[in-house]
Structure formats: C-alpha cells, structure tokens
C-alpha cells in the first residue's frame, strides 16, 4: 500500500517558523511532482507549492517570499519550510504526489497536518 504521511504541524506564534515533512512509503517505483496544499476553515483547498523530481519549484505568488519547498528523492520525502508565519497561514496542510507503483501511476494525498498560527 502506497501512502503519504505528513508531520511537523502544530501551534506557533506569529512570526515563527515550522517545517513540514511528507514521506511516501510503500512499494514505490518513482515519484514525479510533489507538492503542498492547504485548506483553511470555510475555504477551498489552495496550492502552496510544488516541486518536480528535478527540483524545479512553483509557488503561490503570495507565499514565495516566506515558504520554501524542497525534496529528498532518496527518502521519497518533500519538505515545506515556513517562515514569518501569520495567523492567516492557519490551515490544514496536505501533501500531494504523483507516485508510480506496481499497478501504475496514482495521484495521492496525505491525511493533512494542522498548522495554527496564534499568540
């Protein structure tokens, strides 16, 4: 069974930092794009950032100055470094990846990790 598992969320004060991790596990042949999305209460899920297997990244325009996406292909893991956090960054953050396994390609979502920015 192939799955994505996020970690690293929590409560942080405004101006603080958090680093999210998402590891893909199972019988994986390869992983193409990986990314992070977020969903705040009462709002639709939105793109945070994506990164290709070659390391090319793409960000939501409003976040590119504070957030950094990276990945470790050897560990099948994607990271999201979030700095200068604001209360409006409060959301559930979801990992997403295009994963090739024995049956073929699947687009997977993690279960989400809560990030709360509050004093």
Short mmCIF file of the C-alpha atoms (twelve columns), coordinates in Angstrom:
data_MODEL
# 
_entry.id   MODEL 
# 
loop_
_atom_site.group_PDB 
_atom_site.id 
_atom_site.type_symbol 
_atom_site.label_atom_id 
_atom_site.label_alt_id 
_atom_site.label_comp_id 
_atom_site.label_asym_id 
_atom_site.label_seq_id 
_atom_site.Cartn_x 
_atom_site.Cartn_y 
_atom_site.Cartn_z 
_atom_site.pdbx_PDB_model_num 
ATOM 1   C CA . UNK A 1   0.000   0.000  0.000   1 
ATOM 2   C CA . UNK A 2   1.419   3.348  -1.053  1 
ATOM 3   C CA . UNK A 3   0.699   6.313  1.178   1 
ATOM 4   C CA . UNK A 4   1.825   9.795  2.122   1 
ATOM 5   C CA . UNK A 5   2.317   10.706 5.762   1 
ATOM 6   C CA . UNK A 6   2.752   14.319 6.863   1 
ATOM 7   C CA . UNK A 7   4.351   15.534 10.068  1 
ATOM 8   C CA . UNK A 8   5.592   18.739 11.622  1 
ATOM 9   C CA . UNK A 9   2.424   20.731 12.102  1 
ATOM 10  C CA . UNK A 10  1.490   22.414 15.340  1 
ATOM 11  C CA . UNK A 11  0.893   25.677 17.127  1 
ATOM 12  C CA . UNK A 12  3.290   28.542 16.500  1 
ATOM 13  C CA . UNK A 13  3.278   32.231 17.354  1 
ATOM 14  C CA . UNK A 14  3.062   34.870 14.636  1 
ATOM 15  C CA . UNK A 15  6.490   35.455 13.148  1 
ATOM 16  C CA . UNK A 16  7.603   31.936 13.966  1 
ATOM 17  C CA . UNK A 17  8.664   29.073 11.725  1 
ATOM 18  C CA . UNK A 18  7.654   25.490 11.090  1 
ATOM 19  C CA . UNK A 19  8.973   22.754 8.866   1 
ATOM 20  C CA . UNK A 20  6.560   20.222 7.469   1 
ATOM 21  C CA . UNK A 21  7.625   16.833 6.169   1 
ATOM 22  C CA . UNK A 22  5.814   14.351 3.967   1 
ATOM 23  C CA . UNK A 23  7.154   10.877 3.366   1 
ATOM 24  C CA . UNK A 24  5.891   8.486  0.743   1 
ATOM 25  C CA . UNK A 25  6.008   4.845  1.726   1 
ATOM 26  C CA . UNK A 26  5.148   1.517  0.182   1 
ATOM 27  C CA . UNK A 27  6.167   -0.209 -2.999  1 
ATOM 28  C CA . UNK A 28  7.203   2.865  -4.977  1 
ATOM 29  C CA . UNK A 29  8.934   2.805  -8.340  1 
ATOM 30  C CA . UNK A 30  9.256   6.557  -8.766  1 
ATOM 31  C CA . UNK A 31  7.711   9.877  -7.795  1 
ATOM 32  C CA . UNK A 32  7.123   12.729 -10.186 1 
ATOM 33  C CA . UNK A 33  5.791   16.028 -8.845  1 
ATOM 34  C CA . UNK A 34  5.265   16.524 -5.120  1 
ATOM 35  C CA . UNK A 35  3.533   19.437 -3.513  1 
ATOM 36  C CA . UNK A 36  1.797   21.093 -0.624  1 
ATOM 37  C CA . UNK A 37  -1.721  22.457 -0.499  1 
ATOM 38  C CA . UNK A 38  -3.657  23.985 2.353   1 
ATOM 39  C CA . UNK A 39  -7.249  24.417 3.370   1 
ATOM 40  C CA . UNK A 40  -8.396  26.980 5.897   1 
ATOM 41  C CA . UNK A 41  -11.764 26.689 7.648   1 
ATOM 42  C CA . UNK A 42  -14.578 27.639 5.300   1 
ATOM 43  C CA . UNK A 43  -12.267 27.981 2.321   1 
ATOM 44  C CA . UNK A 44  -11.303 25.853 -0.641  1 
ATOM 45  C CA . UNK A 45  -8.068  23.922 -0.807  1 
ATOM 46  C CA . UNK A 46  -5.341  26.016 -2.417  1 
ATOM 47  C CA . UNK A 47  -1.899  25.478 -3.838  1 
ATOM 48  C CA . UNK A 48  1.063   26.313 -1.641  1 
ATOM 49  C CA . UNK A 49  3.976   24.951 -3.671  1 
ATOM 50  C CA . UNK A 50  5.038   22.111 -5.930  1 
ATOM 51  C CA . UNK A 51  8.390   20.646 -6.884  1 
ATOM 52  C CA . UNK A 52  9.396   18.314 -9.697  1 
ATOM 53  C CA . UNK A 53  11.717  15.344 -9.337  1 
ATOM 54  C CA . UNK A 54  14.419  17.513 -10.867 1 
ATOM 55  C CA . UNK A 55  13.954  20.207 -8.236  1 
ATOM 56  C CA . UNK A 56  12.014  22.828 -10.167 1 
ATOM 57  C CA . UNK A 57  9.648   24.557 -7.768  1 
ATOM 58  C CA . UNK A 58  6.489   26.580 -8.168  1 
ATOM 59  C CA . UNK A 59  4.815   28.700 -5.506  1 
ATOM 60  C CA . UNK A 60  1.627   30.558 -4.855  1 
ATOM 61  C CA . UNK A 61  2.600   34.154 -5.522  1 
ATOM 62  C CA . UNK A 62  1.606   35.320 -2.055  1 
ATOM 63  C CA . UNK A 63  3.799   32.732 -0.315  1 
ATOM 64  C CA . UNK A 64  7.018   32.570 -2.315  1 
ATOM 65  C CA . UNK A 65  8.852   35.044 -0.083  1 
ATOM 66  C CA . UNK A 66  8.195   33.132 3.127   1 
ATOM 67  C CA . UNK A 67  7.839   29.461 2.200   1 
ATOM 68  C CA . UNK A 68  10.401  27.103 0.679   1 
ATOM 69  C CA . UNK A 69  9.692   23.661 -0.749  1 
ATOM 70  C CA . UNK A 70  12.396  21.028 -1.081  1 
ATOM 71  C CA . UNK A 71  12.633  17.277 -1.505  1 
ATOM 72  C CA . UNK A 72  14.936  14.372 -0.837  1 
ATOM 73  C CA . UNK A 73  14.412  11.885 -3.646  1 
ATOM 74  C CA . UNK A 74  16.407  9.195  -1.874  1 
ATOM 75  C CA . UNK A 75  13.990  9.380  1.048   1 
ATOM 76  C CA . UNK A 76  10.833  9.947  -1.033  1 
ATOM 77  C CA . UNK A 77  10.210  12.963 1.145   1 
ATOM 78  C CA . UNK A 78  9.102   16.524 0.489   1 
ATOM 79  C CA . UNK A 79  9.522   19.385 2.935   1 
ATOM 80  C CA . UNK A 80  7.938   22.781 3.425   1 
ATOM 81  C CA . UNK A 81  9.865   25.384 5.380   1 
ATOM 82  C CA . UNK A 82  7.513   28.108 6.543   1 
ATOM 83  C CA . UNK A 83  8.941   31.336 7.948   1 
ATOM 84  C CA . UNK A 84  7.436   34.564 9.242   1 
ATOM 85  C CA . UNK A 85  4.150   32.803 9.802   1 
ATOM 86  C CA . UNK A 86  0.959   34.816 10.004  1 
ATOM 87  C CA . UNK A 87  -2.430  33.997 11.526  1 
ATOM 88  C CA . UNK A 88  -3.830  33.733 8.004   1 
ATOM 89  C CA . UNK A 89  -1.483  30.805 7.383   1 
ATOM 90  C CA . UNK A 90  -3.592  28.770 9.792   1 
ATOM 91  C CA . UNK A 91  -4.913  25.778 7.862   1 
ATOM 92  C CA . UNK A 92  -4.662  22.059 7.374   1 
ATOM 93  C CA . UNK A 93  -1.687  21.413 5.113   1 
ATOM 94  C CA . UNK A 94  -1.895  18.486 2.719   1 
ATOM 95  C CA . UNK A 95  0.861   16.713 0.855   1 
ATOM 96  C CA . UNK A 96  0.277   15.565 -2.713  1 
ATOM 97  C CA . UNK A 97  2.359   13.419 -5.046  1 
ATOM 98  C CA . UNK A 98  2.252   11.578 -8.350  1 
ATOM 99  C CA . UNK A 99  3.546   8.132  -7.474  1 
ATOM 100 C CA . UNK A 100 4.412   5.224  -9.745  1 
ATOM 101 C CA . UNK A 101 3.889   1.820  -8.160  1 
ATOM 102 C CA . UNK A 102 3.442   -1.712 -9.450  1 
ATOM 103 C CA . UNK A 103 -0.031  -1.057 -10.865 1 
ATOM 104 C CA . UNK A 104 0.781   2.267  -12.442 1 
ATOM 105 C CA . UNK A 105 0.637   5.964  -11.603 1 
ATOM 106 C CA . UNK A 106 -1.524  7.343  -8.832  1 
ATOM 107 C CA . UNK A 107 -2.086  10.827 -7.504  1 
ATOM 108 C CA . UNK A 108 -2.015  10.586 -3.730  1 
ATOM 109 C CA . UNK A 109 -2.991  12.873 -0.870  1 
ATOM 110 C CA . UNK A 110 -1.799  12.713 2.693   1 
ATOM 111 C CA . UNK A 111 -4.126  12.927 5.655   1 
ATOM 112 C CA . UNK A 112 -3.193  16.513 6.420   1 
ATOM 113 C CA . UNK A 113 -1.410  18.214 9.285   1 
ATOM 114 C CA . UNK A 114 -2.818  21.157 11.225  1 
ATOM 115 C CA . UNK A 115 -0.859  24.393 11.377  1 
ATOM 116 C CA . UNK A 116 -2.169  27.028 13.772  1 
ATOM 117 C CA . UNK A 117 -0.579  30.454 13.979  1 
ATOM 118 C CA . UNK A 118 -1.748  32.269 17.076  1 
ATOM 119 C CA . UNK A 119 -0.440  34.187 20.034  1 
# 
